[in-house]
């Protein structure tokens, strides 16, 4: 029977997991390039939630415009 060291097993396992993660990263990159994120408008549920929060925090206040700031 062959002598198998614990360090050798760990190196093979690490390399296997690293290779799998690299492959999955490539798949994710391909998917995001094929199906890019679409810019959408603020939907009614988000507008209602923001308006309700503002009216709770500042009674009598009205939401006139909602803008999304990109970082």
N, CA, C, O and CB atoms as a CASP TS submission, in Angstrom:
PFRMAT TS
TARGET T0000
AUTHOR 0000-0000-0000
METHOD Language model
MODEL 1
PARENT N/A
ATOM      1  N   UNK     1       0.826  -1.174   0.000  1.00  0.00           N
ATOM      2  CA  UNK     1       0.000   0.000   0.000  1.00  0.00           C
ATOM      3  C   UNK     1       0.880   1.251   0.000  1.00  0.00           C
ATOM      4  O   UNK     1       1.936   1.283   0.632  1.00  0.00           O
ATOM      5  CB  UNK     1      -0.945  -0.010   1.205  1.00  0.00           C
ATOM      6  N   UNK     2       0.426   2.282  -0.722  1.00  0.00           N
ATOM      7  CA  UNK     2       1.227   3.498  -0.833  1.00  0.00           C
ATOM      8  C   UNK     2       1.102   4.347   0.417  1.00  0.00           C
ATOM      9  O   UNK     2       0.074   4.346   1.094  1.00  0.00           O
ATOM     10  CB  UNK     2       0.809   4.306  -2.058  1.00  0.00           C
ATOM     11  N   UNK     3       2.170   5.069   0.705  1.00  0.00           N
ATOM     12  CA  UNK     3       2.174   5.962   1.852  1.00  0.00           C
ATOM     13  C   UNK     3       1.590   7.314   1.419  1.00  0.00           C
ATOM     14  O   UNK     3       2.153   7.987   0.556  1.00  0.00           O
ATOM     15  CB  UNK     3       3.623   6.129   2.431  1.00  0.00           C
ATOM     16  N   UNK     4       0.466   7.704   2.016  1.00  0.00           N
ATOM     17  CA  UNK     4      -0.209   8.953   1.675  1.00  0.00           C
ATOM     18  C   UNK     4      -0.075   9.895   2.865  1.00  0.00           C
ATOM     19  O   UNK     4      -0.465   9.560   3.983  1.00  0.00           O
ATOM     20  CB  UNK     4      -1.718   8.711   1.306  1.00  0.00           C
ATOM     21  N   UNK     5       0.478  11.069   2.615  1.00  0.00           N
ATOM     22  CA  UNK     5       0.680  12.016   3.707  1.00  0.00           C
ATOM     23  C   UNK     5      -0.531  12.931   3.852  1.00  0.00           C
ATOM     24  O   UNK     5      -1.260  13.192   2.896  1.00  0.00           O
ATOM     25  CB  UNK     5       1.951  12.846   3.474  1.00  0.00           C
ATOM     26  N   UNK     6      -0.715  13.398   5.050  1.00  0.00           N
ATOM     27  CA  UNK     6      -1.828  14.301   5.341  1.00  0.00           C
ATOM     28  C   UNK     6      -1.659  15.623   4.600  1.00  0.00           C
ATOM     29  O   UNK     6      -2.643  16.200   4.137  1.00  0.00           O
ATOM     30  CB  UNK     6      -1.938  14.551   6.854  1.00  0.00           C
ATOM     31  N   UNK     7      -0.445  16.103   4.485  1.00  0.00           N
ATOM     32  CA  UNK     7      -0.191  17.356   3.773  1.00  0.00           C
ATOM     33  C   UNK     7      -0.523  17.219   2.291  1.00  0.00           C
ATOM     34  O   UNK     7      -1.061  18.147   1.686  1.00  0.00           O
ATOM     35  CB  UNK     7       1.271  17.785   3.948  1.00  0.00           C
ATOM     36  N   UNK     8      -0.207  16.078   1.711  1.00  0.00           N
ATOM     37  CA  UNK     8      -0.535  15.840   0.309  1.00  0.00           C
ATOM     38  C   UNK     8      -2.042  15.846   0.075  1.00  0.00           C
ATOM     39  O   UNK     8      -2.521  16.404  -0.912  1.00  0.00           O
ATOM     40  CB  UNK     8       0.057  14.516  -0.152  1.00  0.00           C
ATOM     41  N   UNK     9      -2.786  15.222   0.987  1.00  0.00           N
ATOM     42  CA  UNK     9      -4.244  15.209   0.878  1.00  0.00           C
ATOM     43  C   UNK     9      -4.800  16.627   0.989  1.00  0.00           C
ATOM     44  O   UNK     9      -5.697  17.004   0.236  1.00  0.00           O
ATOM     45  CB  UNK     9      -4.862  14.306   1.964  1.00  0.00           C
ATOM     46  N   UNK    10      -4.270  17.409   1.923  1.00  0.00           N
ATOM     47  CA  UNK    10      -4.731  18.792   2.105  1.00  0.00           C
ATOM     48  C   UNK    10      -4.439  19.644   0.865  1.00  0.00           C
ATOM     49  O   UNK    10      -5.274  20.453   0.459  1.00  0.00           O
ATOM     50  CB  UNK    10      -4.061  19.418   3.344  1.00  0.00           C
ATOM     51  N   UNK    11      -3.281  19.470   0.276  1.00  0.00           N
ATOM     52  CA  UNK    11      -2.922  20.237  -0.919  1.00  0.00           C
ATOM     53  C   UNK    11      -3.849  19.898  -2.073  1.00  0.00           C
ATOM     54  O   UNK    11      -4.287  20.790  -2.801  1.00  0.00           O
ATOM     55  CB  UNK    11      -1.465  19.968  -1.318  1.00  0.00           C
ATOM     56  N   UNK    12      -4.152  18.620  -2.247  1.00  0.00           N
ATOM     57  CA  UNK    12      -5.057  18.206  -3.321  1.00  0.00           C
ATOM     58  C   UNK    12      -6.460  18.748  -3.073  1.00  0.00           C
ATOM     59  O   UNK    12      -7.112  19.225  -4.002  1.00  0.00           O
ATOM     60  CB  UNK    12      -5.093  16.668  -3.441  1.00  0.00           C
ATOM     61  N   UNK    13      -6.926  18.681  -1.839  1.00  0.00           N
ATOM     62  CA  UNK    13      -8.260  19.200  -1.513  1.00  0.00           C
ATOM     63  C   UNK    13      -8.322  20.708  -1.738  1.00  0.00           C
ATOM     64  O   UNK    13      -9.292  21.207  -2.307  1.00  0.00           O
ATOM     65  CB  UNK    13      -8.630  18.867  -0.054  1.00  0.00           C
ATOM     66  N   UNK    14      -7.301  21.435  -1.300  1.00  0.00           N
ATOM     67  CA  UNK    14      -7.265  22.882  -1.487  1.00  0.00           C
ATOM     68  C   UNK    14      -7.265  23.232  -2.971  1.00  0.00           C
ATOM     69  O   UNK    14      -7.995  24.128  -3.394  1.00  0.00           O
ATOM     70  CB  UNK    14      -6.032  23.483  -0.799  1.00  0.00           C
ATOM     71  N   UNK    15      -6.467  22.548  -3.750  1.00  0.00           N
ATOM     72  CA  UNK    15      -6.393  22.815  -5.187  1.00  0.00           C
ATOM     73  C   UNK    15      -7.732  22.499  -5.863  1.00  0.00           C
ATOM     74  O   UNK    15      -8.163  23.223  -6.760  1.00  0.00           O
ATOM     75  CB  UNK    15      -5.258  21.986  -5.832  1.00  0.00           C
ATOM     76  N   UNK    16      -8.380  21.432  -5.435  1.00  0.00           N
ATOM     77  CA  UNK    16      -9.678  21.075  -6.015  1.00  0.00           C
ATOM     78  C   UNK    16     -10.728  22.134  -5.721  1.00  0.00           C
ATOM     79  O   UNK    16     -11.469  22.535  -6.618  1.00  0.00           O
ATOM     80  CB  UNK    16     -10.146  19.722  -5.484  1.00  0.00           C
ATOM     81  N   UNK    17     -10.799  22.589  -4.490  1.00  0.00           N
ATOM     82  CA  UNK    17     -11.775  23.620  -4.116  1.00  0.00           C
ATOM     83  C   UNK    17     -11.459  24.927  -4.834  1.00  0.00           C
ATOM     84  O   UNK    17     -12.371  25.600  -5.314  1.00  0.00           O
ATOM     85  CB  UNK    17     -11.784  23.838  -2.583  1.00  0.00           C
ATOM     86  N   UNK    18     -10.198  25.292  -4.915  1.00  0.00           N
ATOM     87  CA  UNK    18      -9.811  26.510  -5.608  1.00  0.00           C
ATOM     88  C   UNK    18     -10.196  26.441  -7.083  1.00  0.00           C
ATOM     89  O   UNK    18     -10.709  27.412  -7.638  1.00  0.00           O
ATOM     90  CB  UNK    18      -8.307  26.752  -5.461  1.00  0.00           C
ATOM     91  N   UNK    19      -9.949  25.302  -7.714  1.00  0.00           N
ATOM     92  CA  UNK    19     -10.324  25.130  -9.113  1.00  0.00           C
ATOM     93  C   UNK    19     -11.828  25.229  -9.318  1.00  0.00           C
ATOM     94  O   UNK    19     -12.283  25.835 -10.288  1.00  0.00           O
ATOM     95  CB  UNK    19      -9.824  23.797  -9.626  1.00  0.00           C
ATOM     96  N   UNK    20     -12.605  24.639  -8.410  1.00  0.00           N
ATOM     97  CA  UNK    20     -14.057  24.722  -8.501  1.00  0.00           C
ATOM     98  C   UNK    20     -14.539  26.160  -8.355  1.00  0.00           C
ATOM     99  O   UNK    20     -15.428  26.592  -9.088  1.00  0.00           O
ATOM    100  CB  UNK    20     -14.704  23.841  -7.439  1.00  0.00           C
ATOM    101  N   UNK    21     -13.964  26.900  -7.419  1.00  0.00           N
ATOM    102  CA  UNK    21     -14.357  28.302  -7.219  1.00  0.00           C
ATOM    103  C   UNK    21     -13.990  29.164  -8.424  1.00  0.00           C
ATOM    104  O   UNK    21     -14.748  30.060  -8.796  1.00  0.00           O
ATOM    105  CB  UNK    21     -13.693  28.866  -5.956  1.00  0.00           C
ATOM    106  N   UNK    22     -12.851  28.907  -9.029  1.00  0.00           N
ATOM    107  CA  UNK    22     -12.457  29.643 -10.233  1.00  0.00           C
ATOM    108  C   UNK    22     -13.444  29.361 -11.361  1.00  0.00           C
ATOM    109  O   UNK    22     -13.842  30.276 -12.082  1.00  0.00           O
ATOM    110  CB  UNK    22     -11.018  29.262 -10.665  1.00  0.00           C
ATOM    111  N   UNK    23     -13.835  28.109 -11.516  1.00  0.00           N
ATOM    112  CA  UNK    23     -14.808  27.741 -12.539  1.00  0.00           C
ATOM    113  C   UNK    23     -16.152  28.433 -12.290  1.00  0.00           C
ATOM    114  O   UNK    23     -16.746  28.972 -13.225  1.00  0.00           O
ATOM    115  CB  UNK    23     -14.994  26.216 -12.574  1.00  0.00           C
ATOM    116  N   UNK    24     -16.635  28.426 -11.052  1.00  0.00           N
ATOM    117  CA  UNK    24     -17.913  29.063 -10.732  1.00  0.00           C
ATOM    118  C   UNK    24     -17.850  30.580 -10.926  1.00  0.00           C
ATOM    119  O   UNK    24     -18.836  31.190 -11.341  1.00  0.00           O
ATOM    120  CB  UNK    24     -18.317  28.736  -9.293  1.00  0.00           C
ATOM    121  N   UNK    25     -16.709  31.190 -10.631  1.00  0.00           N
ATOM    122  CA  UNK    25     -16.544  32.619 -10.874  1.00  0.00           C
ATOM    123  C   UNK    25     -16.632  32.925 -12.360  1.00  0.00           C
ATOM    124  O   UNK    25     -17.225  33.929 -12.755  1.00  0.00           O
ATOM    125  CB  UNK    25     -15.209  33.110 -10.311  1.00  0.00           C
ATOM    126  N   UNK    26     -16.056  32.078 -13.174  1.00  0.00           N
ATOM    127  CA  UNK    26     -16.151  32.250 -14.627  1.00  0.00           C
ATOM    128  C   UNK    26     -17.579  32.112 -15.128  1.00  0.00           C
ATOM    129  O   UNK    26     -18.017  32.867 -15.997  1.00  0.00           O
ATOM    130  CB  UNK    26     -15.266  31.241 -15.331  1.00  0.00           C
ATOM    131  N   UNK    27     -18.301  31.148 -14.578  1.00  0.00           N
ATOM    132  CA  UNK    27     -19.705  30.967 -14.961  1.00  0.00           C
ATOM    133  C   UNK    27     -20.523  32.198 -14.574  1.00  0.00           C
ATOM    134  O   UNK    27     -21.340  32.679 -15.359  1.00  0.00           O
ATOM    135  CB  UNK    27     -20.295  29.699 -14.293  1.00  0.00           C
ATOM    136  N   UNK    28     -20.300  32.706 -13.359  1.00  0.00           N
ATOM    137  CA  UNK    28     -21.036  33.900 -12.917  1.00  0.00           C
ATOM    138  C   UNK    28     -20.698  35.110 -13.782  1.00  0.00           C
ATOM    139  O   UNK    28     -21.585  35.898 -14.108  1.00  0.00           O
ATOM    140  CB  UNK    28     -20.722  34.209 -11.443  1.00  0.00           C
ATOM    141  N   UNK    29     -19.443  35.269 -14.155  1.00  0.00           N
ATOM    142  CA  UNK    29     -19.050  36.382 -15.003  1.00  0.00           C
ATOM    143  C   UNK    29     -19.724  36.281 -16.367  1.00  0.00           C
ATOM    144  O   UNK    29     -20.186  37.281 -16.915  1.00  0.00           O
ATOM    145  CB  UNK    29     -17.528  36.424 -15.160  1.00  0.00           C
ATOM    146  N   UNK    30     -19.776  35.076 -16.905  1.00  0.00           N
ATOM    147  CA  UNK    30     -20.424  34.870 -18.203  1.00  0.00           C
ATOM    148  C   UNK    30     -21.918  35.180 -18.122  1.00  0.00           C
ATOM    149  O   UNK    30     -22.466  35.829 -19.013  1.00  0.00           O
ATOM    150  CB  UNK    30     -20.210  33.426 -18.688  1.00  0.00           C
ATOM    151  N   UNK    31     -22.572  34.724 -17.066  1.00  0.00           N
ATOM    152  CA  UNK    31     -24.010  34.979 -16.912  1.00  0.00           C
ATOM    153  C   UNK    31     -24.286  36.468 -16.789  1.00  0.00           C
ATOM    154  O   UNK    31     -25.239  36.966 -17.389  1.00  0.00           O
ATOM    155  CB  UNK    31     -24.561  34.240 -15.683  1.00  0.00           C
ATOM    156  N   UNK    32     -23.471  37.193 -16.023  1.00  0.00           N
ATOM    157  CA  UNK    32     -23.718  38.627 -15.854  1.00  0.00           C
ATOM    158  C   UNK    32     -23.410  39.411 -17.130  1.00  0.00           C
ATOM    159  O   UNK    32     -23.974  40.486 -17.333  1.00  0.00           O
ATOM    160  CB  UNK    32     -22.882  39.171 -14.699  1.00  0.00           C
ATOM    161  N   UNK    33     -22.548  38.910 -17.976  1.00  0.00           N
ATOM    162  CA  UNK    33     -22.295  39.594 -19.254  1.00  0.00           C
ATOM    163  C   UNK    33     -23.383  39.299 -20.267  1.00  0.00           C
ATOM    164  O   UNK    33     -23.730  40.162 -21.074  1.00  0.00           O
ATOM    165  CB  UNK    33     -20.940  39.183 -19.822  1.00  0.00           C
ATOM    166  N   UNK    34     -23.930  38.082 -20.234  1.00  0.00           N
ATOM    167  CA  UNK    34     -24.993  37.712 -21.170  1.00  0.00           C
ATOM    168  C   UNK    34     -26.314  38.370 -20.769  1.00  0.00           C
ATOM    169  O   UNK    34     -27.067  38.825 -21.629  1.00  0.00           O
ATOM    170  CB  UNK    34     -25.154  36.178 -21.226  1.00  0.00           C
ATOM    171  N   UNK    35     -26.595  38.420 -19.470  1.00  0.00           N
ATOM    172  CA  UNK    35     -27.833  39.002 -18.954  1.00  0.00           C
ATOM    173  C   UNK    35     -27.505  40.187 -18.045  1.00  0.00           C
ATOM    174  O   UNK    35     -27.485  40.028 -16.825  1.00  0.00           O
ATOM    175  CB  UNK    35     -28.666  37.939 -18.185  1.00  0.00           C
ATOM    176  N   UNK    36     -27.247  41.371 -18.608  1.00  0.00           N
ATOM    177  CA  UNK    36     -26.889  42.523 -17.769  1.00  0.00           C
ATOM    178  C   UNK    36     -28.082  42.993 -16.930  1.00  0.00           C
ATOM    179  O   UNK    36     -29.236  42.705 -17.247  1.00  0.00           O
ATOM    180  CB  UNK    36     -26.375  43.682 -18.644  1.00  0.00           C
ATOM    181  N   UNK    37     -27.778  43.711 -15.870  1.00  0.00           N
ATOM    182  CA  UNK    37     -28.811  44.228 -14.976  1.00  0.00           C
ATOM    183  C   UNK    37     -29.534  45.371 -15.673  1.00  0.00           C
ATOM    184  O   UNK    37     -28.915  46.270 -16.243  1.00  0.00           O
ATOM    185  CB  UNK    37     -28.202  44.700 -13.622  1.00  0.00           C
ATOM    186  N   UNK    38     -30.840  45.314 -15.613  1.00  0.00           N
ATOM    187  CA  UNK    38     -31.635  46.381 -16.219  1.00  0.00           C
ATOM    188  C   UNK    38     -31.913  47.460 -15.187  1.00  0.00           C
ATOM    189  O   UNK    38     -32.179  47.165 -14.022  1.00  0.00           O
ATOM    190  CB  UNK    38     -32.959  45.828 -16.795  1.00  0.00           C
ATOM    191  N   UNK    39     -31.851  48.699 -15.619  1.00  0.00           N
ATOM    192  CA  UNK    39     -32.167  49.812 -14.733  1.00  0.00           C
ATOM    193  C   UNK    39     -33.679  49.939 -14.687  1.00  0.00           C
ATOM    194  O   UNK    39     -34.332  50.100 -15.718  1.00  0.00           O
ATOM    195  CB  UNK    39     -31.494  51.148 -15.213  1.00  0.00           C
ATOM    196  N   UNK    40     -34.225  49.864 -13.492  1.00  0.00           N
ATOM    197  CA  UNK    40     -35.670  49.921 -13.366  1.00  0.00           C
ATOM    198  C   UNK    40     -36.081  51.154 -12.558  1.00  0.00           C
ATOM    199  O   UNK    40     -35.295  51.716 -11.795  1.00  0.00           O
ATOM    200  CB  UNK    40     -36.206  48.637 -12.708  1.00  0.00           C
ATOM    201  N   UNK    41     -37.301  51.539 -12.747  1.00  0.00           N
ATOM    202  CA  UNK    41     -37.861  52.652 -11.995  1.00  0.00           C
ATOM    203  C   UNK    41     -38.264  52.168 -10.607  1.00  0.00           C
ATOM    204  O   UNK    41     -38.376  50.965 -10.371  1.00  0.00           O
ATOM    205  CB  UNK    41     -39.073  53.270 -12.738  1.00  0.00           C
ATOM    206  N   UNK    42     -38.480  53.099  -9.701  1.00  0.00           N
ATOM    207  CA  UNK    42     -38.921  52.750  -8.356  1.00  0.00           C
ATOM    208  C   UNK    42     -40.368  52.275  -8.441  1.00  0.00           C
ATOM    209  O   UNK    42     -41.227  52.977  -8.972  1.00  0.00           O
ATOM    210  CB  UNK    42     -38.780  53.965  -7.374  1.00  0.00           C
ATOM    211  N   UNK    43     -40.630  51.089  -7.920  1.00  0.00           N
ATOM    212  CA  UNK    43     -41.982  50.546  -8.009  1.00  0.00           C
ATOM    213  C   UNK    43     -42.872  51.113  -6.903  1.00  0.00           C
ATOM    214  O   UNK    43     -42.396  51.802  -6.000  1.00  0.00           O
ATOM    215  CB  UNK    43     -41.948  49.013  -7.931  1.00  0.00           C
ATOM    216  N   UNK    44     -44.148  50.818  -6.983  1.00  0.00           N
ATOM    217  CA  UNK    44     -45.139  51.398  -6.076  1.00  0.00           C
ATOM    218  C   UNK    44     -44.919  50.977  -4.625  1.00  0.00           C
ATOM    219  O   UNK    44     -45.163  51.764  -3.711  1.00  0.00           O
ATOM    220  CB  UNK    44     -46.534  51.000  -6.514  1.00  0.00           C
ATOM    221  N   UNK    45     -44.462  49.751  -4.404  1.00  0.00           N
ATOM    222  CA  UNK    45     -44.250  49.284  -3.034  1.00  0.00           C
ATOM    223  C   UNK    45     -43.127  50.056  -2.349  1.00  0.00           C
ATOM    224  O   UNK    45     -43.237  50.400  -1.172  1.00  0.00           O
ATOM    225  CB  UNK    45     -43.934  47.789  -3.027  1.00  0.00           C
ATOM    226  N   UNK    46     -42.059  50.326  -3.074  1.00  0.00           N
ATOM    227  CA  UNK    46     -40.944  51.104  -2.506  1.00  0.00           C
ATOM    228  C   UNK    46     -41.392  52.528  -2.227  1.00  0.00           C
ATOM    229  O   UNK    46     -41.068  53.088  -1.180  1.00  0.00           O
ATOM    230  CB  UNK    46     -39.723  51.105  -3.462  1.00  0.00           C
ATOM    231  N   UNK    47     -42.135  53.119  -3.158  1.00  0.00           N
ATOM    232  CA  UNK    47     -42.628  54.476  -2.958  1.00  0.00           C
ATOM    233  C   UNK    47     -43.548  54.550  -1.742  1.00  0.00           C
ATOM    234  O   UNK    47     -43.453  55.494  -0.957  1.00  0.00           O
ATOM    235  CB  UNK    47     -43.364  54.965  -4.208  1.00  0.00           C
ATOM    236  N   UNK    48     -44.434  53.573  -1.574  1.00  0.00           N
ATOM    237  CA  UNK    48     -45.345  53.558  -0.425  1.00  0.00           C
ATOM    238  C   UNK    48     -44.579  53.394   0.881  1.00  0.00           C
ATOM    239  O   UNK    48     -44.910  54.036   1.878  1.00  0.00           O
ATOM    240  CB  UNK    48     -46.376  52.432  -0.572  1.00  0.00           C
ATOM    241  N   UNK    49     -43.554  52.536   0.884  1.00  0.00           N
ATOM    242  CA  UNK    49     -42.770  52.329   2.097  1.00  0.00           C
ATOM    243  C   UNK    49     -42.008  53.592   2.491  1.00  0.00           C
ATOM    244  O   UNK    49     -41.957  53.942   3.670  1.00  0.00           O
ATOM    245  CB  UNK    49     -41.797  51.170   1.906  1.00  0.00           C
ATOM    246  N   UNK    50     -41.422  54.270   1.522  1.00  0.00           N
ATOM    247  CA  UNK    50     -40.686  55.509   1.812  1.00  0.00           C
ATOM    248  C   UNK    50     -41.639  56.593   2.292  1.00  0.00           C
ATOM    249  O   UNK    50     -41.341  57.307   3.249  1.00  0.00           O
ATOM    250  CB  UNK    50     -39.915  55.994   0.563  1.00  0.00           C
ATOM    251  N   UNK    51     -42.777  56.716   1.635  1.00  0.00           N
ATOM    252  CA  UNK    51     -43.759  57.729   2.031  1.00  0.00           C
ATOM    253  C   UNK    51     -44.282  57.466   3.439  1.00  0.00           C
ATOM    254  O   UNK    51     -44.431  58.402   4.225  1.00  0.00           O
ATOM    255  CB  UNK    51     -44.927  57.761   1.034  1.00  0.00           C
ATOM    256  N   UNK    52     -44.562  56.206   3.768  1.00  0.00           N
ATOM    257  CA  UNK    52     -45.055  55.867   5.105  1.00  0.00           C
ATOM    258  C   UNK    52     -44.007  56.150   6.167  1.00  0.00           C
ATOM    259  O   UNK    52     -44.335  56.636   7.250  1.00  0.00           O
ATOM    260  CB  UNK    52     -45.472  54.401   5.164  1.00  0.00           C
ATOM    261  N   UNK    53     -42.756  55.851   5.867  1.00  0.00           N
ATOM    262  CA  UNK    53     -41.681  56.100   6.833  1.00  0.00           C
ATOM    263  C   UNK    53     -41.494  57.591   7.060  1.00  0.00           C
ATOM    264  O   UNK    53     -41.336  58.029   8.200  1.00  0.00           O
ATOM    265  CB  UNK    53     -40.366  55.471   6.353  1.00  0.00           C
ATOM    266  N   UNK    54     -41.510  58.376   5.991  1.00  0.00           N
ATOM    267  CA  UNK    54     -41.345  59.826   6.124  1.00  0.00           C
ATOM    268  C   UNK    54     -42.498  60.419   6.906  1.00  0.00           C
ATOM    269  O   UNK    54     -42.276  61.265   7.772  1.00  0.00           O
ATOM    270  CB  UNK    54     -41.244  60.493   4.746  1.00  0.00           C
ATOM    271  N   UNK    55     -43.735  59.995   6.625  1.00  0.00           N
ATOM    272  CA  UNK    55     -44.886  60.556   7.335  1.00  0.00           C
ATOM    273  C   UNK    55     -44.892  60.128   8.800  1.00  0.00           C
ATOM    274  O   UNK    55     -45.421  60.850   9.646  1.00  0.00           O
ATOM    275  CB  UNK    55     -46.192  60.125   6.657  1.00  0.00           C
ATOM    276  N   UNK    56     -44.316  58.970   9.115  1.00  0.00           N
ATOM    277  CA  UNK    56     -44.220  58.545  10.512  1.00  0.00           C
ATOM    278  C   UNK    56     -43.169  59.357  11.257  1.00  0.00           C
ATOM    279  O   UNK    56     -43.387  59.769  12.396  1.00  0.00           O
ATOM    280  CB  UNK    56     -43.888  57.050  10.598  1.00  0.00           C
ATOM    281  N   UNK    57     -42.033  59.586  10.611  1.00  0.00           N
ATOM    282  CA  UNK    57     -40.951  60.311  11.266  1.00  0.00           C
ATOM    283  C   UNK    57     -41.209  61.814  11.340  1.00  0.00           C
ATOM    284  O   UNK    57     -40.874  62.459  12.334  1.00  0.00           O
ATOM    285  CB  UNK    57     -39.654  60.054  10.542  1.00  0.00           C
ATOM    286  N   UNK    58     -41.799  62.364  10.292  1.00  0.00           N
ATOM    287  CA  UNK    58     -42.065  63.800  10.237  1.00  0.00           C
ATOM    288  C   UNK    58     -43.545  63.992   9.877  1.00  0.00           C
ATOM    289  O   UNK    58     -43.894  64.039   8.697  1.00  0.00           O
ATOM    290  CB  UNK    58     -41.121  64.520   9.192  1.00  0.00           C
ATOM    291  N   UNK    59     -44.413  64.104  10.890  1.00  0.00           N
ATOM    292  CA  UNK    59     -45.850  64.245  10.599  1.00  0.00           C
ATOM    293  C   UNK    59     -46.125  65.490   9.753  1.00  0.00           C
ATOM    294  O   UNK    59     -45.577  66.562  10.012  1.00  0.00           O
ATOM    295  CB  UNK    59     -46.658  64.314  11.910  1.00  0.00           C
ATOM    296  N   UNK    60     -46.976  65.335   8.747  1.00  0.00           N
ATOM    297  CA  UNK    60     -47.324  66.438   7.866  1.00  0.00           C
ATOM    298  C   UNK    60     -46.395  66.590   6.672  1.00  0.00           C
ATOM    299  O   UNK    60     -46.669  67.393   5.780  1.00  0.00           O
ATOM    300  CB  UNK    60     -47.335  67.703   8.638  1.00  0.00           C
ATOM    301  N   UNK    61     -45.305  65.838   6.635  1.00  0.00           N
ATOM    302  CA  UNK    61     -44.365  65.940   5.516  1.00  0.00           C
ATOM    303  C   UNK    61     -44.899  65.167   4.316  1.00  0.00           C
ATOM    304  O   UNK    61     -45.687  64.232   4.455  1.00  0.00           O
ATOM    305  CB  UNK    61     -42.968  65.411   5.922  1.00  0.00           C
ATOM    306  N   UNK    62     -44.455  65.577   3.148  1.00  0.00           N
ATOM    307  CA  UNK    62     -44.857  64.943   1.906  1.00  0.00           C
ATOM    308  C   UNK    62     -43.624  64.587   1.092  1.00  0.00           C
ATOM    309  O   UNK    62     -42.655  65.346   1.062  1.00  0.00           O
ATOM    310  CB  UNK    62     -45.796  65.859   1.102  1.00  0.00           C
ATOM    311  N   UNK    63     -43.657  63.445   0.438  1.00  0.00           N
ATOM    312  CA  UNK    63     -42.565  63.032  -0.442  1.00  0.00           C
ATOM    313  C   UNK    63     -42.888  63.554  -1.833  1.00  0.00           C
ATOM    314  O   UNK    63     -43.927  63.221  -2.403  1.00  0.00           O
ATOM    315  CB  UNK    63     -42.372  61.465  -0.445  1.00  0.00           C
ATOM    316  N   UNK    64     -41.992  64.376  -2.380  1.00  0.00           N
ATOM    317  CA  UNK    64     -42.242  64.950  -3.703  1.00  0.00           C
ATOM    318  C   UNK    64     -41.390  64.301  -4.793  1.00  0.00           C
ATOM    319  O   UNK    64     -41.810  64.215  -5.947  1.00  0.00           O
ATOM    320  CB  UNK    64     -41.979  66.442  -3.675  1.00  0.00           C
ATOM    321  N   UNK    65     -40.191  63.844  -4.422  1.00  0.00           N
ATOM    322  CA  UNK    65     -39.314  63.234  -5.424  1.00  0.00           C
ATOM    323  C   UNK    65     -38.381  62.243  -4.725  1.00  0.00           C
ATOM    324  O   UNK    65     -37.850  62.520  -3.650  1.00  0.00           O
ATOM    325  CB  UNK    65     -38.494  64.326  -6.196  1.00  0.00           C
ATOM    326  N   UNK    66     -38.194  61.091  -5.355  1.00  0.00           N
ATOM    327  CA  UNK    66     -37.284  60.075  -4.834  1.00  0.00           C
ATOM    328  C   UNK    66     -36.217  59.827  -5.896  1.00  0.00           C
ATOM    329  O   UNK    66     -36.531  59.521  -7.046  1.00  0.00           O
ATOM    330  CB  UNK    66     -38.048  58.744  -4.464  1.00  0.00           C
ATOM    331  N   UNK    67     -34.957  59.964  -5.500  1.00  0.00           N
ATOM    332  CA  UNK    67     -33.843  59.727  -6.406  1.00  0.00           C
ATOM    333  C   UNK    67     -32.924  58.678  -5.799  1.00  0.00           C
ATOM    334  O   UNK    67     -32.717  58.639  -4.586  1.00  0.00           O
ATOM    335  CB  UNK    67     -33.069  61.040  -6.696  1.00  0.00           C
ATOM    336  N   UNK    68     -32.381  57.834  -6.657  1.00  0.00           N
ATOM    337  CA  UNK    68     -31.401  56.858  -6.215  1.00  0.00           C
ATOM    338  C   UNK    68     -30.010  57.389  -6.524  1.00  0.00           C
ATOM    339  O   UNK    68     -29.708  57.745  -7.663  1.00  0.00           O
ATOM    340  CB  UNK    68     -31.636  55.481  -6.890  1.00  0.00           C
ATOM    341  N   UNK    69     -29.167  57.439  -5.497  1.00  0.00           N
ATOM    342  CA  UNK    69     -27.794  57.907  -5.700  1.00  0.00           C
ATOM    343  C   UNK    69     -26.892  56.711  -5.888  1.00  0.00           C
ATOM    344  O   UNK    69     -26.873  55.800  -5.061  1.00  0.00           O
ATOM    345  CB  UNK    69     -27.309  58.775  -4.512  1.00  0.00           C
ATOM    346  N   UNK    70     -26.148  56.714  -6.972  1.00  0.00           N
ATOM    347  CA  UNK    70     -25.213  55.627  -7.235  1.00  0.00           C
ATOM    348  C   UNK    70     -23.887  55.932  -6.580  1.00  0.00           C
ATOM    349  O   UNK    70     -23.427  57.073  -6.585  1.00  0.00           O
ATOM    350  CB  UNK    70     -25.029  55.406  -8.745  1.00  0.00           C
ATOM    351  N   UNK    71     -23.280  54.916  -6.019  1.00  0.00           N
ATOM    352  CA  UNK    71     -22.011  55.100  -5.312  1.00  0.00           C
ATOM    353  C   UNK    71     -20.850  55.020  -6.240  1.00  0.00           C
ATOM    354  O   UNK    71     -19.705  55.154  -5.808  1.00  0.00           O
ATOM    355  CB  UNK    71     -21.851  54.082  -4.225  1.00  0.00           C
TER
END
